[in-house]
């Protein structure tokens, strides 16, 4: 039985990792760091230097910046300096207007921004921004997670903020395993976990927003068209992949809308939310069942990311799809054993899907992940599970998860380097 103190720490962890974000979290992280450095400088910078880890560069090169119609880091940095507010966190650019966008474009035209890869940087997630004006300069650094400032100046306000961050991190320090995740999701008082419904509100709204425009590759809209319905049918399956892909289309295509992220990724948040919500609606599950399934999905993704790391060579949709498969299996009536089956089935299938940056084509990978999630859940409910004699799957579900994350975090490092090399040579 999970005691009250354990529940408190797990809830703090979810609140820390499941947060609203506008746009792709990597360029928003750089914009946030720029906003903080500008605030410390106290005036509009004449020059901005951004020193970034390879994974930040990779994830920010090809993605749309919300409300701009533009792609990549330069406009995110310019707007971070001109209109960004660090208090908004990953919604740092939400005050954007057509007028300030024009200012940002002019700022870019003046060649005030320099972007480089940080030399000898061992951190996957590292952002250092130096803003200067005249003979003064100010620096801000984010590392470890997308909103974690590790160098925040020496003013009393900044020190208090840093202490607050440390306090929150301490409260949320809990080592998860799948049994603990399942027990929490299925037994926690509903009043303590109902906040997760905000993820449904934001992420399903993002899917609806995609229908209003032409975002990314329009994958979600394509799946809803007559030709696709002739292939996929007008089914729960087609509705799930359409609503999930649509939200990703809108986010990667630069729609000015917030989504609920998971572990620093909006796409992971979408993938952990929308398949579960669509299945629950069409299967006529109760609101309580949906709430518990969403907690199970999001917390499973958080658990896997604890050993994988915030950024890695492994596509985040693999992690979030495992979470959504757990949530859907629960909504199908599956118990802990069946949920373990769905996790193992997922690991046997999707291991090795590379991350080659955030971009409109992420909706294709998300669709692959969600399709596999449904298949894994159906197999699990039939009592079918990949055996430990096959591949990297182990008898122990937690060992299976750690086999997956050790490949993504360690063995695929050379893959990550090669992917970035290919991407930068194209640029």
C-alpha positions, -999 to 999 in steps of 0.1 A, spaced: 0 0 0 14 34 -10 14 58 20 5 95 19 41 107 18 49 84 -12 18 97 -30 29 133 -23 63 127 -38 49 110 -69 24 138 -74 52 163 -71 72 144 -97 42 144 -121 37 181 -116 74 186 -123 75 165 -155 40 172 -170 38 209 -178 23 231 -205 46 242 -234 41 262 -265 61 249 -294 89 224 -295 106 223 -261 142 225 -273 139 259 -291 116 271 -263 143 261 -238 169 282 -257 144 311 -259 138 307 -221 175 309 -214 178 339 -237 150 356 -218 167 350 -185 200 363 -197 183 394 -212 165 400 -179 198 398 -160 214 422 -186 186 447 -179 184 460 -215 180 449 -250 211 429 -261 233 441 -289 248 406 -293 236 372 -283 259 341 -282 242 307 -277 264 277 -269 244 245 -271 247 207 -267 245 185 -298 211 172 -288 196 206 -284 210 216 -318 196 184 -334 161 188 -319 158 225 -328 170 227 -364 139 217 -383 110 226 -362 84 254 -366 84 282 -341 49 290 -330 32 321 -345 62 329 -367 58 308 -398 96 303 -394 118 273 -386 148 269 -362 167 286 -334 175 321 -347 140 335 -345 134 317 -312 165 334 -297 156 368 -311 121 367 -297 134 353 -264 154 385 -261 127 409 -273 95 396 -257 104 365 -237 95 363 -200 114 336 -180 84 334 -155 64 318 -184 88 289 -184 82 268 -216 54 292 -227 81 319 -228 69 334 -262 32 335 -255 31 373 -257 41 373 -293 22 397 -316 25 405 -354 44 437 -345 69 420 -322 74 393 -348 85 420 -373 109 433 -347 123 398 -343 128 395 -381 146 429 -381 168 418 -352 178 387 -372 186 408 -403 211 428 -382 232 396 -376 233 400 -338 230 362 -330 258 336 -330 249 299 -324 276 273 -318 279 238 -304 294 239 -269 328 224 -269 336 194 -247 300 193 -235 291 159 -220 255 169 -211 227 159 -235 207 190 -225 228 221 -221 221 257 -231 243 286 -224 233 321 -235 255 352 -232 238 386 -239 259 417 -242 253 454 -246 281 480 -246 306 469 -220 284 447 -199 272 412 -204 250 386 -186 249 348 -189 223 322 -181 227 284 -183 201 256 -184 211 220 -180 196 186 -171 160 196 -178 144 222 -200 137 247 -172 165 240 -148 188 271 -145 221 260 -130 237 295 -130 212 321 -121 231 351 -108 236 362 -72 206 385 -66 184 376 -37 155 369 -60 175 346 -82 189 327 -52 154 323 -38 143 310 -71 172 285 -72 164 274 -37 128 268 -48 139 247 -77 161 226 -54 132 222 -30 109 210 -57 135 186 -71 139 172 -36 101 167 -31 99 149 -65 129 126 -59 113 92 -61 127 60 -77 99 44 -97 93 8 -108 63 -4 -129 45 -20 -99 47 13 -80 35 32 -111 5 8 -114 -4 8 -78 -3 46 -76 -24 51 -107 -50 26 -96 -53 34 -59 -45 71 -54 -75 91 -43 -92 106 -74 -92 141 -59 -53 140 -58 -48 130 -94 -77 146 -113 -54 175 -123 -41 152 -151 -74 159 -170 -58 192 -181 -36 171 -203 -67 159 -221 -80 195 -224 -48 209 -239 -37 180 -261 -71 171 -276 -76 209 -283 -43 208 -302 -57 180 -324 -88 202 -331 -66 232 -339 -48 212 -366 -81 209 -385 -82 247 -389 -50 250 -409 -24 231 -429 3 222 -404 33 201 -410 25 172 -433 -12 172 -425 -9 135 -415 -39 137 -391 -61 153 -417 -49 128 -443 -60 99 -421 -95 114 -419 -99 117 -456 -120 93 -478 -91 75 -493 -75 68 -459 -109 57 -445 -111 32 -474 -78 17 -461 -81 22 -423 -119 23 -419 -139 46 -397 -126 29 -366 -113 34 -331 -78 27 -345 -81 54 -373 -95 79 -348 -67 73 -323 -39 78 -349 -56 107 -365 -62 127 -333 -26 120 -321 -10 128 -354 -31 160 -358 -19 174 -324 17 167 -335 11 183 -369 -1 215 -352 27 216 -327 56 208 -350 40 231 -377 42 262 -355 6 265 -342 5 291 -313 -11 267 -289 0 251 -256 2 213 -252 9 193 -221 44 180 -223 59 149 -206 95 148 -194 104 179 -215 87 169 -247 54 181 -261 52 152 -285 57 127 -257 29 145 -238 6 142 -268 15 106 -274 9 97 -237 -25 115 -237 -45 115 -270 -45 77 -277 -58 71 -242 -84 98 -244 -98 87 -278 -99 51 -267 -117 60 -234 -143 80 -252 -151 54 -279 -150 25 -254 -173 45 -230 -150 43 -201 -158 64 -170 -141 97 -161 -124 79 -132 -111 52 -155 -98 78 -179 -81 98 -151 -63 67 -138 -53 56 -173 -38 90 -181 -18 89 -148 -7 54 -157 4 64 -192 22 96 -181 39 81 -151 51 51 -170 67 75 -195 83 94 -166 96 62 -151 113 51 -184 128 86 -189 144 83 -154 170 59 -168 169 70 -204 176 107 -198 157 138 -210 173 137 -245 188 106 -262 193 89 -295 161 69 -289 129 86 -303 107 98 -274 76 84 -291 89 49 -281 87 59 -244 54 77 -246 38 49 -267 47 24 -241 29 46 -216 -2 49 -238 -2 11 -244 -3 7 -206 -32 32 -203 -52 16 -231 -46 -19 -217 -60 -7 -184 -90 8 -202 -95 -26 -219 -98 -41 -184 -63 -53 -181 -46 -60 -147 -10 -55 -138 1 -88 -155 -16 -77 -188 0 -43 -185 35 -59 -181 27 -79 -212 19 -48 -232 52 -32 -221 73 -62 -231 54 -64 -265 63 -27 -271 100 -32 -262 102 -62 -286 89 -40 -314 100 -4 -313 135 -6 -298 160 13 -320 138 40 -335 162 69 -338 156 105 -329 167 127 -358 155 159 -344 121 176 -338 103 183 -371 70 180 -389 78 143 -398 76 134 -360 39 128 -366 49 98 -387 69 83 -359 42 90 -334 17 72 -356 40 42 -358 43 42 -320 6 45 -314 -2 18 -339 22 -5 -320 7 5 -287 -27 -7 -298 -13 -39 -312 6 -46 -280 -25 -40 -259 -46 -63 -279 -20 -90 -277 -17 -85 -240 -54 -88 -234 -52 -121 -253 -26 -133 -228 1 -131 -255 35 -117 -245 70 -118 -261 91 -143 -242 125 -138 -225 140 -161 -251 133 -134 -277 156 -104 -281 161 -79 -252 129 -88 -233 135 -102 -199 112 -121 -175 112 -90 -152 94 -61 -168 116 -35 -151 147 -53 -164 132 -52 -199 127 -15 -195 163 -10 -184 175 -31 -213 157 -6 -236 170 25 -219 206 12 -217 205 8 -255 190 43 -260 212 61 -234 245 43 -240 248 20 -270 232 45 -294 256 74 -286 275 68 -318 243 68 -337 234 101 -322 267 116 -333 262 103 -368 227 116 -371 238 151 -360 268 149 -385 244 141 -413 220 168 -403 246 196 -400 263 186 -433 229 192 -450 225 226 -434 
